[in-house]
Amino acid sequence: MRAIVLDGPGPPEALRIKDVPMPEVGDGWVRVKVQAFGLNRSEYHLRTGVATNAKFPIVPGIEAVGTVDAAPGGEFPEGRTVVAMMGGMGRTFDGGYAEYTVVPASSVIPVRTKLDWATLGALPEMLQTAHGSLYTGLDIRQGQTILIRGGTSSIGVAAAVLAKEQGLTVLSTTRNPARLGALRELGVDHPLVDDGSLADAVREIVPDGVDVALELVGTNVLPDTLRATAVHGTVCFTGMLSDVWSIPDFYPMAVIPNGVRLTAYGGESSDLPAEALQRYVDLVEAGRLPLKIHRVYAFDEIAEAHRVMEAGGAVGKLVVRVR
């Protein structure tokens, strides 16, 4: 089969298409015939050497969609449409950047859909992280106000759409003023340009601060996001788009305002129940969940797709169509 192999950290061109043996599959594992996969910041961290929990050479990719090719344990019938994500994909074992991938059965979720493969390929990790951040990290409630910092990222786009669907008022950010219109098209109530200091602008709209905030940019702006949040409000730290992961000499009382709660989310596929994924897929199929795909790439365009991801040039999800 063909696979995209990373022999070690490097530029986008380090992702090389190779002919490799078909992966073997044993009990408790499922071999998936991959039709499409989405790109994730996690794979950028792997390629650039920021991630430290990977072995090389490795086939990257923390998600994939396709059909069951083999399931020796009988968990799924051959030909069943499934999504696969997380559980060590692309880090501790070969992931979804391939024509076939073998993953634990626990990381596979069956879906029923008429969506095309590229659209389905955009959904798994994007929905899983957005859903987990909103419901596990923030425990959102109808009628709340939410700030999404990093709003034009794929997770930010999904989070805005899911929050609106749940009845929240959404403030969402972009560093690029030209992208404010894209946020409005998603239904964002208050698109904001992020210059690194947002708390005052947020409180002009919501004087007491937002009820909940989703931090996708990084620890460099986390203190400002905390200042934009109401007393007894919650900030969930999920993403590091800025590649700034920690706060030097972190002193909680200097960073966290009185009464504001700080949590984090970095979950697994099990955090997105099959029934929740199916509901979201059905809503997308019905045109009621307007998630955004920036571009669909061919398999041999993987380096270009990574260049766009690295440059932050996408609004929404980047997807690779394998077949």
Buried (B, 14 or more C-beta within 10 A) or exposed (E): BBBBBBEEBEEBEBBBBEEBEEBEBEEEBBBBBBBBBBBBBBBBBBBBEBBEEBEEEBBBBBBBBBBBBBBEEEBBEEEBBBBBBBBBBBBEBBBBBBBBBBBBBBBBBBBEBEBEBBBBBBBBBBBBBBBBBBBBBBEBEEEBBBBBBBBBBBBBBBBBBBBBBBEBBBBBBBBEEEBBEBBEEBBBBBBBBBEEEBBEBBBEBBEEBBBBBBBBBBBBBBBBBBBBBBEEBBBBBBBBBBEEEEBEEEEEEEBBBEEBBBBEBEBBBBBBEBEBBBEBBBBBBEEEBBBBBBBBBEBEBBBBBBBBBBEBEBBBBBBBBBE
